[in-house]
Amino acid sequence: MRKPIIAGNWKMYKTLAESVSFARELAPRLASFSGVERVVCPTFIALAGVADALRGTEVHVGAQNIHWEAQGAFTSQISPTMLQGLAEYVIIGHSECRAYLNETDETVNKKVKASLAYGLKPIIAVGESLAQNEAGETETFVGGQVRAALAGVDAANMANIVMAYEPIWAIGTGKNATSEVANSIIGGTIRATLAELYGNQIAQSVRIQYGGSVKPSNMTEYMSQPDIDGALVGGASLKVDDFAALVEGAAQAKGV
């Protein structure tokens, strides 16, 4: 069975002190849920402090973005070499980065390759807008994002990649895809696209998260679906009690 993975994307929340305090409080609350992979993704300024606070625990650390070059004249950017020793995962292609930071399918692909080259595990976010969803374009658009993100990525690297389906219309809006709809897109579009690219065996091994207004009250419903392997969570990951409840709900739903 694919190991469930819950990743908290803290976005532009929490100071360094708040992040470190949160991590120290969270780790013991999650210690008993070893059947679920647990990841926190703080802001860049808090990465070192959070990584230090979580060292020796089973809670993993992820970054929220990355540049594809190892170094260079790229003011404000963070390279993959700078993340080594601090982060294990990195979120790539989040819809907010696509919308506000001009992230494209091409730069997503570059970042995926750079992450893998430097031993980081990409969490690749894909998802359609409300207009695309209502026009029946979800399958074509999301499948295209998956293909573009993985262009030139060989099968051997797929064990280190996590996909995340985040419909744009469900992020921070209070709306969410039903568990059945989310599962059908994750299984019927994303996993099916992976099967076309790499074969069914690899497609069945890749973990795919759902993200979009996930909270403790609906976590078990999502995780009860066969193709949903976890969640990439924003707002509900910012409180210790909520994060712990998300992980507990995942563990219960998957029986781990």
Secondary structure, 3 states (H helix, E strand, C coil): CCCCEEEEECCCCCCHHHHHHHHHHHHHHHCCCCCCEEEEECCHHHHHHHHHHHCCCCEEEEECCCCCCCCCCCCCCCCHHHHCCCCCEEEECCHHHHHHCCCCHHHHHHHHHHHHHCCCEEEEEECCCHHHHHCCCHHHHHHHHHHHHCCCCCHHHHHHCEEEECCHHHCCCCCCCCHHHHHHHHHHHHHHHHHHHHCHHHHHHCEEEECCCCCHHHHHHHHCCCCCCEEEECHHHCCHHHHHHHHHHHHHHHCC
